Amino acid sequence: MKKFLSMIMLATLMAAFAFVSCDDEGKVDDGPREDNVLSGSITGTLQLDANVEYELAGPLIVEEGGVLEIPAGTVIKAQQGFSKYILVLQGGKINARGTADKPVYMIADRDNAGEGYWGGLIINGNAPLADPAEVGSTEVNSAYVYGGSNPADNSGVITYLVLGSTGARSSADVEHNGLTLNGVGNGTKIENLYIYDGADDAIEFFGGSVNVKNLLVVNSDDDMFDFTQGYNGTLENAYGIWEVGYQSGESDPRGIEADGNLDGNFADHPNQANFTVKNMTIELKLAAVTGAEAERSTPPYKYMHDVIKLRRGANAIIENALVKGVGTAKDLVDVTDGKGAGDTRAQISLTNALENDIIGNEINAPAETSYPGIKIEAGNTGCSTNIFDWTGYEF
């Protein structure tokens, strides 16, 4: 049931928030909006009310100097479509201050919506990219740029946030993730996230230096954790799950996918991705794949392509990583690629506790190239599950 603000509160809200609607083709239509419907541009401070259930009806853009304040317990339900997303531009801030008892929800406007229902959350910052002299263009709108010279850039605070049914797509090259972090600086606080049923990647870091802590991902269609374009921060306590019966519609779904530079086309950029992952678990709850199914070259896939893919100049420290469960992976660690292999200085420790054999290799590396820091070894415990008690997810 919709709830309405008083006329005085509504006038204040309208002053800070230009209401527009946008259809799935990206055309903007002016028109009156009810006070619980979100779309348009935020140029001042928009303070949401946890007692109001909000409807995301189009792009919600936090402009430079704008602030979106989302208190604990707030629920935002998105309509279906590629144009339904929240985008924080350079110089804007989002403060989604959920708590363990009262998370913030950004989810679909209907139950069981599945993956790719709406566009998710995008943040553009001023932190450096693989080439610190350049800026990147946001996939959903190239007019919005990201990247800069401030590794400590601050785009706000996100704590105890649930993102569900995200990752809408308009083409093979223009798509949303659950959470897209474009050149976001380490002055931004991001902790305690739950991202489920996402098309494309659950989370993707395009450059920047932001650190993310305590991330649960369930049923991401492509990669669970994706790093590219010179990202150099830390992801700590990451848990990714494919549930019983899950099948990916992507050609190469992975636990981690890491590129040193954007799309592998810029090997000469000076700051290739060089990041850290601490305490990671990839859990598969799938049937074993054998015979003809293992030879499939087209989706849907019933196995994980690679647990860890490090390529195109990317370097990483991945410590205390564990893959477990019932299911099949092609390679455990793959550092090969037609546009360049992963950095030979990489340090990776992965324990394989899958109940089924892998299809390919424990370590797939170019011939006659040594990766002494990559080890498949016993003893890793991965990420604890109790830090995700607040989500209510049953492991």
N, C-alpha and C positions, 0 to 999 in steps of 0.2 A: 504494500500500500504506500502511495506517495505521500510524503510529508512536506509541508510548505513553510518557508520562513515568513516572518512578519514583513510588512511592507518596508519598514525601516531597514531591517537586515537585508532585504532583497535589493534595496537601493544601494546599500554599501557594497554588496556583492557585485552588482552590475557595474559599479564604478571601477572595480578592480579587474573585471573579467569581461572581455568582449565576447558575447555569445554568438556563435555561428554554427551551422551544421554543415556536414560534408558527406557527399554520397561516396559510393565505392569507386567512382571514377576520379575522385579528387576534386570535383567541382564544389565551390563554396556557395552556399545559399544563405542569405540573411533571413532572419526570422526570429520571432519571440521564442524564449525558452523557459521551461519550468525550472524552478530553483534547484531541483535535484538532478538535472541533466547537465552533463559535462561535455563541452567541446569548445573550440576556439582558442584564444590567446590570453595568457595571464601576464600582465605587465607590472602589476603591483604584487600584493600578497593576497592569495586566496586561502582562507582558513576553512577547511571542511569541518563538518560536525559529525561526530561518531554516532549520533542518534538518527542520522539521515542515511538511507540507503541510496547511493548514487548510481546513475546510469551513464555510461560512456557512449555517446552517440556519434562521435566523430573524433578527429585529431584534437588532442588537448596539448597545446604548445606552451611551455613555460619559457617566455622570452628572456633575453638578457635583462638582468635586474629583477625579474619576477621570482616569486617564491610560492611553491605549492606546499601548504602545511596540511598533513594528514595525521590526525591523532590516532592513538591506539583504539582498536576495535572498529575502525571505519571499513565499510564494505563498498567497493566499486564494482558494478557488474557491467560488462561490455556487451554492446550489441555485436552481432556477427558482421565481419567484413574486414578487408585489408586496411581500410582507413580508420579503423577504431584502434587507436594507440595513444600512449602518453609519451611525449618527447620533451626532454629538458635540454634547452639550447645552451651554448657556451655563455657563461655569466648568469645563468638561471640556477635555481636550487629546488630540490625536492626534499622535504623532511617527512618521511613516512615513519613515524615513531611508534611502531607496534611494540607490544610486550609479549612475554610468554603466555600470559593469561588472556591478552587481548591483541591478537595479531591484526595486521592490516591485510585485507583481501582485495586482490584485483583478479577477478574471475569472469567467466561467461555468464550471460544473463539467463541461461537455462541449465538444468542439470544434465550431466553426461554429455556435454557438448563435444567432447573429444578434442583431438589436437587441431591446431591451426584455425581456431574459431575467430580469434581477434589478434591484434597486432602486438600486444605486450608493451614493455617499458624500454625506452631508449634514452640514454644519457650521453650528451656531448660535452666534453671537457676541453681544457687547454693544456693538457700534459703532452709531452713529446711522443712522436711516432717513430717508426724505423728511420725515417729521414726527418730530423727535427726542423729542417728548413721548409717543410711542406705541410699542408693540411689535407685531411681526407674529406670526402663527401658522403653524407648519410645516404644509405641505399634507398630509403623510401622517398627522399627528396634531396637532390644534389645541391640545392640552394643552401642547405644547412651544413656547415662545415664543422670539423672537429680537429683537435690537435694544436699544439703550440709549444711554448718554452717553459711552462711552469709545472714541474712534476708534483708540486704540493697543492695544485689546484683543488678547490673545494666545491663540489656540486651538491653537498647536503649530507643528510643522514638517512639511512635505510636500515631498520631493524625489525625483525620478526614480520616478514612479508611473505604472503602466499601469492604466487602467480600461477593461474590455471588456464589450460586450453588455449595457449598462446601460439604465436608463430605463423601468422597468416602470410600468404604468398600471392604476388601478382604475376611473377614470372620466375624462371629458373635463376635469374641473377638479381632479382629484387624481392627480398623476403625479410620477414621479421624473425627474431629469436624470442625466447622468453624474456631474457634480460640482455640488452645490448649495451656494452660499455665502450664508448668511442672516445679515446683519448682522455679518459677520466683520471684525475690526479689522486694522490694518496692522502690528500686532505679530506677526501670523501670517506665517510664511514659506511660500510656495508657488511652487516652481520646477521646471521640467522634467516636463511631463505629456504623456501620450499617451492620448487618449480615442477609442475606435473603436466603431462599430456601436452607437450610442446612440439609443434612442427619445426623443422630445421633444428637448430641447436638450443639446448636449454639456456646456456649462457655463452656469450662470446665477447672476448676482450680484443678490441681493435686498438693496439697500442696502449699508451698510458701506463700508469704506475699504481692504480688503485689496488688495495688489498681487500680480499673477500674472505670471510671466515664463517664456517658452519653452513654448508650448502647441501641440501637434499634434492636430488633430481630423480623423478620417476617417469619412465616411458617417454624419453625424448626420441624423436623420430630419426634425427641424424646424430650429431655428437653431443655427448653429455657436457663436456668442458672443452671449449675451443679458444685457442690463443693465436693471435696473428699480429702483423704490422708493428713489431717491435715492443710488444707488451713486456714489462719488466717488474711486475709486482709478485705478490704471493697469494695463492689460494690455499687456505688451511682448513682441514676437516671437510672433505668432500665425499659424498656418498651417492652413487648412481645405481639405479635399479631398472632392469627390464622385468616386468611382471609375467606371470604365467600366461602363455599364449600370445605374448607380444610379438609383432612382426614389423620390421622397419620398411618403409617405402622408399628409403634413400639407397643410393648405390654403394655407399661406403660408410655405414654407421660405425662410430667409434666411441670409446670411453674418453680418451684425450685425443684431440687433433691440434697440432701446433705447427704453424708456419712462421719462419723468421720475418717475412715481409708479406705485403699484400699480394695474394694470389701467386706468389713465387716469381713475380716479374721484376723484382728489384733487389737482386742479390748484391748490388753495390751500395745499398743504403747502409749508413754507418752503424745504426743501432738495431741490429737484428734481435728478434724476441729472445729474451734471456730471463726466464721466470722460475719460480719455485712452487712446487705442490707438496704440502705436508699432510700426511695421513689421509690416504684415499682408498676407498673400497668401491669396486665395481662388482655388483652382484647380478648374476643372470639366473632367472627362474624359468628356463626354457627346456624343451625336450632336446635330446641329443640329435645332431644332424649327421646323417651318414649317406653314403651312396650318391645318387643323382642330385639330391637336395644340396649337397655340399658343392656341387659343380655349377650351381645356378649362376648365371652372369647378369641376371636382371632381378629387381625386387619383385615381390617382398622377400626380405631376408629373415630367416629364423635363427641367424647367428650373428655375432659381432664381428665386423670386418677386422679391426685391430683394437686391442685393449689400449695401447698407446701408440700414436703415430707422431713421430718427430721428424720434420722434413724442412726443406727449403731454407737451410741456414739456421733454423731454430736451435737454441741451446736451453737446457733445463736441468734443474735439480728436482728430482721426484723421489721423495723418501717415504718409507713405510707405506708402500702401495700394495694392495691385495686385490686379486680377482678370484671370485669364489662362486659357488652355487652349482646349479644344474644347467648345462648348456654348452655351447661351442663357440670358440673364437677362431678366426683364421690365423692371425699372428698375435703373439703376446706383445712384442715391441717391434715396430717397423720403422726404420730410419731411411728407407729408400724413396726416391721420387724422381720423375723425369725432369723436374725443374731444380733439382739439387737435393742432396741428402741432408740429414740432420747433422748438427755440429758434433764433431768427434769428442769434444770435451764434456758431453752430457753425462750426468750422474743419475742413474735410475736404479732403484732397488724395487723389484716386483716379486711377490710371492704368488705362485699359481696354485690355487686350491679348487679349480674347476673339477667336477666329477667326470667330465668328458674330455677326450683328447682334442687338442687344437688341430685345425685342418692343415695349417702351414708350418710356420717356424716359431720357435721361442724368441729368437732375435733374427730379424730379417734385415741384413745390412749389405751394402755394396761389396762386391768381391774385392778381396785384398785391402779392405779398409778396416781398421781396428777401432773398436769402441770399448776400451777397457773399463769404463765406468758404468756400463750397462750390465746389470746382473739379475738373473732369475734365481732367486734364492729363498730358502725357507726362513720362517720366523717373523715375518711382518704381520702385524695385527690390523692394519688399516685404520679406518675411521670408526670411532665409537658411535653407537646408535642412540645412546641415552641423551645426547645433546639435541636430539630431534623429538624428544617427548612432547614438546609444545605443539607439534603438528598433528598429533593423534594418529600418525601413520603406524600401521602394524607391520613390523619387519618379519 
